[in-house]
Amino acid sequence: MKKKLAVIGCGIAGLTVANLFKNNSNFDLKLYERKKELSLEEGYGIQLSPNSVSVLNKINFSNIQNNSFFNPSKLNFYSSDNKKICDLNLERFNKNSYKYTTLKRSTLIEFLKTDLFYNNIKFGKEVKRVSKIKEKLLINFNDNTNDLVDYLIISDGIFSKTKSIVESVNIQPVYSGSIAVRSLIKVQEDFPFDKKNISLIMLKNAHIVIYPINKKGELNLVCIIRQKFSKKIDVNLLIKTEIISQNKNLENLFNNYLEFWPVYETKKPYRSTYENLFYLGDAFYTFTPTMAQGASQSIESAYELFNLLSNDTKDLQNVYFQKRLNKIRLVNKRSRLNYYSFHLSNPLMVKTRNFLLKKFIKSEKFLDSYLGNIYQTI
Ligand SMILES: Cc1cc2nc3c(=O)[nH]c(=O)nc-3n(C[C@H](O)[C@H](O)[C@H](O)COP(=O)(O)OP(=O)(O)OC[C@H]3O[C@@H](n4cnc5c(N)ncnc54)[C@H](O)[C@@H]3O)c2cc1C
């Protein structure tokens, strides 16, 4: 008999897991989304490392329109005065069929929704309660409808209201200590960085990442600035005092509309008290964005969970939780080290960092362990 599976939240994580399951005839799939339609967050770019692209290829990502994504071959490191320090060869992590990829989030969401039967997604749905009935889970929604399922996947993002409701505890992420500022750049004549690759500019208490998001010359800019939490932020003033004050030549990067938000991270992942309920993507764990692994790990974990469920794995909850925990530890260690070293201010420390960076970036052994373990392993 078919197993009933419900997914709550249709972001990158929820849509990926749904796409993986949609051709598995052993499962009957339903998706529930709080919003009235899928949130595209137009303009916002993401980087996908080869680990996640290899998963997306299983659901035909390789058929995506050629000019709607980019395959950067290098990550260039710059110091605060725009001087290039060194570059990392990203192609060493690629395989013929899956490469380091950058694109708009909206392009990825459009792709993920294409093959899903729209009547599988119910919009305007929020979970009110989940209760166990024998081996199954009964989901009650706010609009007084319900669904009885064998498995429940919760992928409703970083603030995961559903997690707090289901587990009957208030589980909240914590402020990471940084603000993220985002903008879209149309390539200008005098653009001082590499237009065809990823540029990382390391400043005092901040860093900027710029990368192409398609083959039409559009670039995504994300700037992470250490900042005390405040509800009222004048983003233009912040850029002026924290970024332009360090390098006047960066002013041109911030001419377009600037969007900003506080960056949150998860304190620790939560193992559900229900054996057949799983948290996925940011609802499971949210990383600081200094390894650009949030979406990639969401995709990777969707594949992990899909395999475990499809193979009817024994002790499923523990196996999934432990696998994820190991990966989180790996990514987290590197994210924290990156966060610290990207933002150094002491000139001696900056000099030492740059020296070590140039040295390590040439070491195959170091690259295999620091990045290969994440970019190439699922
Ligand atoms: C500054 C910044 C830069 C980043 N850059 C990168 C990058 O370059 N590469 C990368 O891999 N990752 C990046 N990330 C992280 C990445 O965007 C996220 O990790 C990823 O989008 C998480 O996907 P998700 O599906 O888990 O959650 P979300 O995308 O948040 O989706 C959650 C979905 O659930 C819905 N929902 C919410 N509440 C409910 C509810 N109660 N009931 C039902 N539905 C609900 C929402 O409407 C939404 O559709 C970045 C993050 C930040 C902050």
Ligand as a Chemical Component Dictionary entry (heavy atoms), coordinates in Angstrom:
data_LIG
# 
_chem_comp.id                   LIG 
_chem_comp.type                 NON-POLYMER 
_chem_comp.pdbx_formal_charge   0 
_chem_comp.three_letter_code    LIG 
# 
loop_
_chem_comp_atom.comp_id 
_chem_comp_atom.atom_id 
_chem_comp_atom.alt_atom_id 
_chem_comp_atom.type_symbol 
_chem_comp_atom.charge 
_chem_comp_atom.model_Cartn_x 
_chem_comp_atom.model_Cartn_y 
_chem_comp_atom.model_Cartn_z 
_chem_comp_atom.pdbx_ordinal 
LIG C1  C1  C 0 22.710 36.407 3.074  1  
LIG C2  C2  C 0 22.451 34.997 2.724  2  
LIG C3  C3  C 0 23.088 34.496 1.607  3  
LIG C4  C4  C 0 22.909 33.143 1.284  4  
LIG N1  N1  N 0 23.589 32.674 0.230  5  
LIG C5  C5  C 0 23.532 31.360 -0.030 6  
LIG C6  C6  C 0 24.312 30.804 -1.091 7  
LIG O1  O1  O 0 25.014 31.491 -1.812 8  
LIG N2  N2  N 0 24.266 29.460 -1.282 9  
LIG C7  C7  C 0 23.492 28.659 -0.507 10 
LIG O2  O2  O 0 23.538 27.430 -0.699 11 
LIG N3  N3  N 0 22.697 29.160 0.456  12 
LIG C8  C8  C 0 22.700 30.486 0.726  13 
LIG N4  N4  N 0 21.930 30.984 1.716  14 
LIG C9  C9  C 0 21.027 30.112 2.470  15 
LIG C10 C10 C 0 19.795 29.639 1.701  16 
LIG O3  O3  O 0 19.110 30.705 1.093  17 
LIG C11 C11 C 0 18.833 28.883 2.643  18 
LIG O4  O4  O 0 19.582 27.981 3.417  19 
LIG C12 C12 C 0 17.775 28.104 1.872  20 
LIG O5  O5  O 0 17.023 28.976 1.066  21 
LIG C13 C13 C 0 16.852 27.354 2.834  22 
LIG O6  O6  O 0 15.781 26.777 2.135  23 
LIG P1  P1  P 0 14.522 26.202 2.911  24 
LIG O7  O7  O 0 13.658 25.581 1.890  25 
LIG O8  O8  O 0 14.963 25.367 4.065  26 
LIG O9  O9  O 0 13.807 27.457 3.566  27 
LIG P2  P2  P 0 13.050 28.686 2.878  28 
LIG O10 O10 O 0 13.650 29.027 1.579  29 
LIG O11 O11 O 0 12.982 29.742 3.924  30 
LIG O12 O12 O 0 11.563 28.136 2.590  31 
LIG C14 C14 C 0 10.612 27.939 3.593  32 
LIG C15 C15 C 0 9.212  27.831 2.964  33 
LIG O13 O13 O 0 8.264  27.521 3.985  34 
LIG C16 C16 C 0 7.158  28.432 3.952  35 
LIG N5  N5  N 0 6.629  28.565 5.331  36 
LIG C17 C17 C 0 7.109  29.329 6.327  37 
LIG N6  N6  N 0 6.393  29.135 7.430  38 
LIG C18 C18 C 0 5.424  28.225 7.142  39 
LIG C19 C19 C 0 4.384  27.605 7.884  40 
LIG N7  N7  N 0 4.177  27.911 9.159  41 
LIG N8  N8  N 0 3.584  26.697 7.254  42 
LIG C20 C20 C 0 3.780  26.390 5.951  43 
LIG N9  N9  N 0 4.760  26.944 5.195  44 
LIG C21 C21 C 0 5.576  27.842 5.780  45 
LIG C22 C22 C 0 7.769  29.717 3.394  46 
LIG O14 O14 O 0 6.778  30.537 2.843  47 
LIG C23 C23 C 0 8.741  29.157 2.341  48 
LIG O15 O15 O 0 8.095  28.887 1.136  49 
LIG C24 C24 C 0 22.057 32.324 2.073  50 
LIG C25 C25 C 0 21.361 32.842 3.153  51 
LIG C26 C26 C 0 21.581 34.168 3.500  52 
LIG C27 C27 C 0 20.873 34.710 4.711  53 
# 
loop_
_chem_comp_bond.comp_id 
_chem_comp_bond.atom_id_1 
_chem_comp_bond.atom_id_2 
_chem_comp_bond.value_order 
_chem_comp_bond.pdbx_ordinal 
LIG C1  C2  SING 1  
LIG C2  C3  SING 2  
LIG C2  C26 DOUB 3  
LIG C3  C4  DOUB 4  
LIG C4  N1  SING 5  
LIG C4  C24 SING 6  
LIG N1  C5  DOUB 7  
LIG C5  C6  SING 8  
LIG C5  C8  SING 9  
LIG C6  O1  DOUB 10 
LIG C6  N2  SING 11 
LIG N2  C7  SING 12 
LIG C7  O2  DOUB 13 
LIG C7  N3  SING 14 
LIG N3  C8  DOUB 15 
LIG C8  N4  SING 16 
LIG N4  C9  SING 17 
LIG N4  C24 SING 18 
LIG C9  C10 SING 19 
LIG C10 O3  SING 20 
LIG C10 C11 SING 21 
LIG C11 O4  SING 22 
LIG C11 C12 SING 23 
LIG C12 O5  SING 24 
LIG C12 C13 SING 25 
LIG C13 O6  SING 26 
LIG O6  P1  SING 27 
LIG P1  O7  DOUB 28 
LIG P1  O8  SING 29 
LIG P1  O9  SING 30 
LIG O9  P2  SING 31 
LIG P2  O10 DOUB 32 
LIG P2  O11 SING 33 
LIG P2  O12 SING 34 
LIG O12 C14 SING 35 
LIG C14 C15 SING 36 
LIG C15 O13 SING 37 
LIG C15 C23 SING 38 
LIG O13 C16 SING 39 
LIG C16 N5  SING 40 
LIG C16 C22 SING 41 
LIG N5  C17 SING 42 
LIG N5  C21 SING 43 
LIG C17 N6  DOUB 44 
LIG N6  C18 SING 45 
LIG C18 C19 SING 46 
LIG C18 C21 DOUB 47 
LIG C19 N7  SING 48 
LIG C19 N8  DOUB 49 
LIG N8  C20 SING 50 
LIG C20 N9  DOUB 51 
LIG N9  C21 SING 52 
LIG C22 O14 SING 53 
LIG C22 C23 SING 54 
LIG C23 O15 SING 55 
LIG C24 C25 DOUB 56 
LIG C25 C26 SING 57 
LIG C26 C27 SING 58 
# 
